[in-house]
Amino acid sequence: MGDVRNIIDFIENNSISKMFILFPDPWPKKKHYKRRIIDKSLINNISRILIVNGELRVATDHNGYMSWILHHFLNNNDFIWMAKEKNNFLTKPENWPPTKYEDKAKRLGRICYFFQYYKLKKNN
């Protein structure tokens, strides 16, 4: 719970095996994009603290943020996205924790997107 950016600098390199960013605030207005949690800096920090083959799970129900997430991870060479077909990110994988935001999205008839990224290399 809370904002990882407040503590991420204190986490040891290559020490985390799995991280979750589940339904972060999409900050939909263009003037607020700078407030989105997923950005180049956070992705670099996540890469620093994840072990090799460590997993990052990201979920959103916001189409614009889904595109934002894909763009930022496709422009980073530290992670691989294993999805081969749309069901790989439109179907919630087993053993993902539920959230109230996911429940709300489903009640409102929104599509949820579930991304699993894996770290490729070790950071020094």
JOMOTA-V154190 format. One record per residue. N is the residue number from 1. PHI is phi in whole degrees, 0 to 359 (NA if undefined). D_CENTER is the distance of its C-alpha to the mean C-alpha in whole Angstrom. Layout:
N:PHI:D_CENTER + N:PHI:D_CENTER
//
This chain:
1:NA:15 + 2:103:15 + 3:257:13 + 4:299:12 + 5:299:13 + 6:284:17 + 7:233:17 + 8:299:15 + 9:294:18 + 10:265:20 + 11:273:18 + 12:295:20 + 13:302:19 + 14:50:18 + 15:237:18 + 16:245:15 + 17:264:14 + 18:208:11 + 19:229:8 + 20:232:6 + 21:232:5 + 22:252:7 + 23:53:9 + 24:292:9 + 25:302:12 + 26:283:12 + 27:39:15 + 28:291:17 + 29:284:20 + 30:305:20 + 31:293:21 + 32:257:18 + 33:307:16 + 34:298:16 + 35:272:15 + 36:297:11 + 37:292:9 + 38:275:7 + 39:209:10 + 40:302:12 + 41:297:13 + 42:296:10 + 43:299:9 + 44:296:12 + 45:293:12 + 46:297:10 + 47:300:12 + 48:296:15 + 49:266:14 + 50:284:13 + 51:286:16 + 52:300:17 + 53:69:15 + 54:296:13 + 55:248:10 + 56:243:6 + 57:248:5 + 58:231:3 + 59:226:6 + 60:208:8 + 61:241:12 + 62:254:13 + 63:302:14 + 64:296:14 + 65:288:10 + 66:301:10 + 67:296:12 + 68:300:11 + 69:299:7 + 70:301:9 + 71:303:12 + 72:293:10 + 73:281:9 + 74:291:12 + 75:265:14 + 76:233:13 + 77:273:15 + 78:276:14 + 79:234:11 + 80:237:12 + 81:250:11 + 82:271:14 + 83:299:14 + 84:248:18 + 85:210:18 + 86:298:17 + 87:295:17 + 88:292:15 + 89:235:12 + 90:263:14 + 91:255:16 + 92:291:14 + 93:295:14 + 94:298:17 + 95:64:16 + 96:268:13 + 97:289:14 + 98:283:15 + 99:226:14 + 100:293:17 + 101:288:15 + 102:295:14 + 103:301:18 + 104:296:19 + 105:301:17 + 106:295:19 + 107:300:22 + 108:273:22 + 109:78:22 + 110:276:18 + 111:276:16 + 112:257:13 + 113:244:10 + 114:235:9 + 115:249:7 + 116:237:8 + 117:246:8 + 118:234:11 + 119:285:12 + 120:268:16 + 121:226:18 + 122:275:19 + 123:261:19 + 124:275:22
//
